[in-house]
Amino acid sequence: MLGALLKQVVGGLGKIPEEITQEFVEQKKVIGGRSLRLDQIVKMFITVTSLKRTFICVDAVDECAMRDRAKILISLSEIIRKSPTTRVFLTGRPHVHSEVETRLPGGAIAVSVSPLEGDIIHYIRKRLEEDPSPDEMDQSLESEIVQKIPETVSEM
């Protein structure tokens, strides 16, 4: 994931920094050409983000495997520490909040966001209108769906 983010950041530059080009050339020389290690990606990220203000956005960090999430958060913490003009925006469910605070000390502010019940109902009705087999659902089932799903979503 950090490699993909690095690619996006580098793509936004006018010219690829020589240090990054050289690192890729060195990796190609290795038998079979190996991909970059995480520490190399972080080093490149720091090189690039020190050139200009950078915003890194990661959606659904809670969906990363716990082992990978820890590595990602630690790496982002290092990038922020060594590139003070870099800002990170993460989204995730509440259960990862304490982990984010622990791994990004002093750099995490939590903002709780939850959908309004009316928005959920509107979304459900729209999806039901798109049902490819509408004859398989009667009005009673549709009403139950529109009632039950918003209750369940609000508990997440």
BARO-210280 format. One record per residue: x, y, z of N, C-alpha, C in turn; residue number from 1. Coordinates in steps of 0.05 Angstrom, whole numbers, plus 5000, padded with zeros to 4 digits. Layout:
# BARO-210280
ATOM	X	Y	Z	X	Y	Z	X	Y	Z	NUM
...
# end
This chain:
# BARO-210280
ATOM	5016	4976	5000	5000	5000	5000	5017	5025	5000	1
ATOM	5038	5025	5016	5055	5049	5017	5070	5053	4991	2
ATOM	5076	5030	4977	5089	5032	4951	5070	5045	4931	3
ATOM	5044	5039	4932	5024	5051	4914	5021	5080	4920	4
ATOM	5021	5087	4946	5019	5116	4954	5044	5131	4944	5
ATOM	5067	5119	4947	5092	5131	4938	5091	5137	4908	6
ATOM	5080	5117	4893	5078	5121	4864	5060	5145	4857	7
ATOM	5038	5148	4872	5021	5171	4868	5035	5197	4874	8
ATOM	5049	5198	4896	5063	5223	4904	5085	5229	4883	9
ATOM	5100	5210	4875	5121	5214	4855	5109	5223	4828	10
ATOM	5086	5211	4822	5072	5218	4797	5064	5248	4796	11
ATOM	5061	5260	4819	5053	5288	4821	5076	5307	4819	12
ATOM	5100	5296	4819	5124	5313	4816	5130	5319	4787	13
ATOM	5143	5340	4781	5151	5346	4753	5172	5327	4744	14
ATOM	5190	5320	4762	5213	5302	4755	5218	5283	4779	15
ATOM	5224	5258	4772	5230	5238	4792	5258	5245	4804	16
ATOM	5259	5247	4831	5285	5252	4843	5306	5231	4836	17
ATOM	5331	5239	4832	5352	5221	4825	5356	5198	4845	18
ATOM	5353	5204	4871	5356	5183	4891	5336	5160	4887	19
ATOM	5312	5166	4879	5292	5146	4875	5298	5130	4850	20
ATOM	5305	5144	4829	5312	5130	4804	5335	5111	4809	21
ATOM	5355	5120	4823	5379	5104	4829	5372	5079	4845	22
ATOM	5355	5082	4865	5346	5059	4881	5333	5038	4864	23
ATOM	5316	5046	4846	5303	5027	4828	5323	5013	4810	24
ATOM	5342	5028	4800	5363	5016	4783	5378	4995	4799	25
ATOM	5385	5001	4824	5400	4982	4841	5383	4957	4845	26
ATOM	5358	4959	4850	5341	4936	4855	5338	4918	4830	27
ATOM	5338	4930	4807	5336	4915	4782	5361	4897	4778	28
ATOM	5384	4906	4789	5409	4891	4786	5409	4865	4802	29
ATOM	5392	4864	4823	5390	4840	4839	5378	4818	4822	30
ATOM	5387	4794	4825	5377	4771	4809	5347	4771	4809	31
ATOM	5335	4772	4786	5306	4771	4784	5293	4798	4789	32
ATOM	5308	4817	4797	5297	4844	4803	5277	4842	4825	33
ATOM	5285	4848	4849	5266	4846	4872	5251	4872	4876	34
ATOM	5229	4870	4889	5214	4894	4896	5226	4907	4920	35
ATOM	5219	4932	4925	5231	4947	4946	5221	4937	4973	36
ATOM	5238	4939	4993	5231	4933	5021	5217	4957	5033	37
ATOM	5202	4952	5054	5187	4974	5067	5205	4996	5076	38
ATOM	5228	4990	5087	5246	5012	5096	5256	5029	5073	39
ATOM	5259	5017	5050	5268	5032	5026	5245	5050	5017	40
ATOM	5221	5040	5017	5197	5056	5009	5194	5080	5028	41
ATOM	5197	5075	5054	5195	5097	5073	5216	5118	5069	42
ATOM	5241	5109	5063	5263	5127	5058	5257	5144	5033	43
ATOM	5246	5132	5012	5238	5147	4988	5216	5166	4994	44
ATOM	5197	5157	5010	5174	5175	5017	5185	5200	5030	45
ATOM	5204	5196	5049	5215	5219	5063	5230	5238	5044	46
ATOM	5244	5226	5025	5258	5242	5004	5238	5259	4989	47
ATOM	5216	5247	4980	5197	5261	4963	5181	5281	4980	48
ATOM	5172	5273	5004	5155	5291	5020	5171	5315	5031	49
ATOM	5197	5312	5032	5213	5335	5042	5215	5357	5020	50
ATOM	5208	5350	4995	5209	5369	4973	5186	5388	4973	51
ATOM	5162	5378	4981	5138	5396	4981	5118	5385	5000	52
ATOM	5100	5402	5009	5079	5394	5027	5063	5371	5015	53
ATOM	5058	5350	5031	5045	5326	5021	5022	5318	5040	54
ATOM	5000	5309	5027	4978	5298	5042	4974	5269	5035	55
ATOM	4974	5252	5055	4971	5223	5050	4944	5215	5062	56
ATOM	4927	5203	5045	4900	5195	5054	4898	5164	5052	57
ATOM	4890	5152	5074	4887	5123	5075	4858	5117	5085	58
ATOM	4842	5105	5068	4815	5099	5075	4813	5071	5087	59
ATOM	4796	5067	5106	4790	5041	5118	4815	5027	5129	60
ATOM	4830	5041	5145	4854	5030	5157	4847	5006	5175	61
ATOM	4822	5005	5185	4814	4982	5201	4811	4956	5185	62
ATOM	4810	4958	5159	4808	4934	5142	4835	4922	5135	63
ATOM	4857	4935	5143	4883	4923	5140	4887	4901	5161	64
ATOM	4901	4880	5153	4907	4859	5173	4923	4872	5196	65
ATOM	4918	4863	5220	4930	4876	5243	4960	4878	5241	66
ATOM	4974	4857	5232	5003	4857	5229	5011	4879	5209	67
ATOM	4997	4881	5187	5004	4900	5166	4997	4928	5175	68
ATOM	4975	4931	5190	4966	4957	5199	4987	4969	5218	69
ATOM	4999	4953	5235	5020	4962	5253	5043	4973	5237	70
ATOM	5052	4958	5217	5075	4966	5200	5068	4992	5186	71
ATOM	5044	4994	5175	5036	5018	5160	5036	5043	5179	72
ATOM	5024	5040	5202	5023	5062	5221	5050	5071	5231	73
ATOM	5067	5052	5237	5095	5058	5245	5110	5072	5223	74
ATOM	5106	5063	5198	5119	5076	5175	5109	5104	5171	75
ATOM	5083	5108	5174	5072	5135	5171	5082	5153	5193	76
ATOM	5085	5142	5217	5095	5158	5239	5124	5167	5233	77
ATOM	5140	5150	5222	5167	5157	5215	5168	5178	5193	78
ATOM	5150	5175	5173	5149	5195	5151	5141	5222	5163	79
ATOM	5121	5223	5180	5112	5248	5192	5134	5261	5209	80
ATOM	5148	5244	5224	5169	5254	5242	5192	5267	5225	81
ATOM	5199	5254	5203	5222	5264	5187	5214	5284	5165	82
ATOM	5188	5287	5160	5178	5306	5140	5155	5321	5154	83
ATOM	5161	5341	5169	5141	5355	5185	5119	5369	5169	84
ATOM	5123	5373	5143	5102	5386	5127	5082	5365	5115	85
ATOM	5086	5340	5122	5069	5318	5112	5046	5315	5132	86
ATOM	5022	5312	5121	4998	5308	5137	4985	5282	5128	87
ATOM	4974	5267	5148	4962	5241	5143	4933	5242	5151	88
ATOM	4915	5233	5134	4887	5231	5140	4879	5201	5138	89
ATOM	4869	5190	5160	4861	5162	5160	4832	5160	5167	90
ATOM	4819	5140	5154	4792	5134	5163	4792	5105	5172	91
ATOM	4774	5100	5191	4772	5072	5202	4751	5071	5223	92
ATOM	4743	5048	5229	4722	5044	5250	4735	5049	5277	93
ATOM	4718	5056	5297	4727	5064	5323	4746	5045	5337	94
ATOM	4745	5019	5332	4761	5000	5346	4791	5003	5341	95
ATOM	4799	5017	5320	4828	5021	5314	4838	5048	5325	96
ATOM	4820	5064	5337	4828	5090	5346	4852	5090	5365	97
ATOM	4851	5072	5385	4872	5071	5405	4898	5062	5392	98
ATOM	4897	5044	5373	4921	5035	5359	4933	5058	5343	99
ATOM	4916	5074	5330	4926	5097	5314	4939	5117	5333	100
ATOM	4927	5123	5355	4938	5141	5375	4965	5132	5385	101
ATOM	4967	5105	5390	4992	5094	5400	5014	5095	5380	102
ATOM	5007	5088	5355	5028	5086	5334	5035	5114	5322	103
ATOM	5016	5133	5324	5021	5160	5314	5020	5180	5337	104
ATOM	5038	5177	5356	5036	5193	5381	5037	5223	5375	105
ATOM	5018	5237	5387	5016	5266	5383	5006	5275	5356	106
ATOM	5001	5256	5339	4993	5264	5312	4966	5255	5304	107
ATOM	4950	5245	5323	4924	5235	5315	4901	5250	5330	108
ATOM	4883	5259	5314	4859	5271	5325	4835	5255	5314	109
ATOM	4818	5246	5331	4795	5230	5323	4771	5247	5319	110
ATOM	4757	5243	5296	4732	5256	5291	4712	5234	5285	111
ATOM	4692	5233	5302	4672	5212	5298	4652	5221	5277	112
ATOM	4647	5203	5258	4629	5208	5236	4609	5185	5234	113
ATOM	4584	5191	5233	4565	5169	5229	4542	5179	5211	114
ATOM	4530	5162	5195	4510	5170	5176	4483	5176	5191	115
ATOM	4468	5194	5179	4442	5200	5190	4422	5178	5181	116
ATOM	4403	5171	5198	4384	5150	5191	4370	5155	5165	117
ATOM	4363	5180	5160	4349	5187	5135	4366	5181	5111	118
ATOM	4392	5186	5113	4411	5180	5091	4412	5150	5085	119
ATOM	4412	5135	5107	4413	5105	5104	4388	5095	5090	120
ATOM	4365	5105	5099	4340	5097	5087	4338	5104	5058	121
ATOM	4347	5129	5052	4347	5138	5024	4365	5119	5007	122
ATOM	4388	5112	5017	4406	5094	5003	4394	5067	4998	123
ATOM	4381	5056	5019	4369	5029	5017	4346	5030	4996	124
ATOM	4330	5050	4997	4308	5052	4978	4318	5054	4949	125
ATOM	4339	5069	4945	4351	5071	4918	4361	5044	4909	126
ATOM	4375	5030	4927	4385	5003	4920	4362	4983	4914	127
ATOM	4341	4985	4929	4318	4967	4924	4305	4974	4897	128
ATOM	4305	4999	4889	4294	5006	4863	4310	4994	4840	129
ATOM	4336	4989	4845	4353	4977	4825	4353	4947	4825	130
ATOM	4337	4935	4842	4336	4906	4845	4328	4893	4818	131
ATOM	4345	4875	4807	4340	4863	4781	4316	4844	4781	132
ATOM	4307	4836	4804	4283	4818	4805	4264	4828	4827	133
ATOM	4250	4850	4821	4233	4863	4841	4208	4846	4849	134
ATOM	4201	4827	4832	4177	4811	4837	4181	4791	4860	135
ATOM	4206	4787	4867	4212	4767	4888	4209	4779	4916	136
ATOM	4204	4805	4918	4201	4817	4944	4174	4831	4947	137
ATOM	4160	4824	4968	4134	4837	4972	4138	4863	4989	138
ATOM	4118	4878	4992	4119	4904	5006	4126	4900	5036	139
ATOM	4118	4878	5047	4123	4872	5075	4153	4868	5080	140
ATOM	4166	4853	5062	4195	4848	5065	4211	4873	5060	141
ATOM	4202	4889	5040	4216	4914	5035	4214	4932	5059	142
ATOM	4191	4934	5071	4187	4951	5095	4205	4942	5118	143
ATOM	4207	4915	5121	4224	4904	5143	4254	4911	5138	144
ATOM	4262	4909	5113	4290	4916	5106	4296	4945	5112	145
ATOM	4278	4962	5103	4281	4991	5108	4281	4998	5137	146
ATOM	4268	4982	5153	4267	4987	5182	4291	4976	5196	147
ATOM	4299	4951	5190	4319	4936	5205	4348	4946	5199	148
ATOM	4354	4950	5174	4381	4957	5167	4391	4982	5180	149
ATOM	4375	5004	5180	4385	5028	5193	4391	5024	5223	150
ATOM	4375	5007	5236	4380	5001	5264	4407	4987	5268	151
ATOM	4413	4968	5250	4438	4953	5252	4462	4971	5245	152
ATOM	4459	4988	5224	4481	5005	5216	4488	5025	5239	153
ATOM	4468	5035	5252	4473	5055	5273	4489	5042	5297	154
ATOM	4488	5016	5299	4503	5002	5320	4532	4998	5313	155
ATOM	4540	5001	5288	4567	4996	5279	4586	5018	5288	156
# end
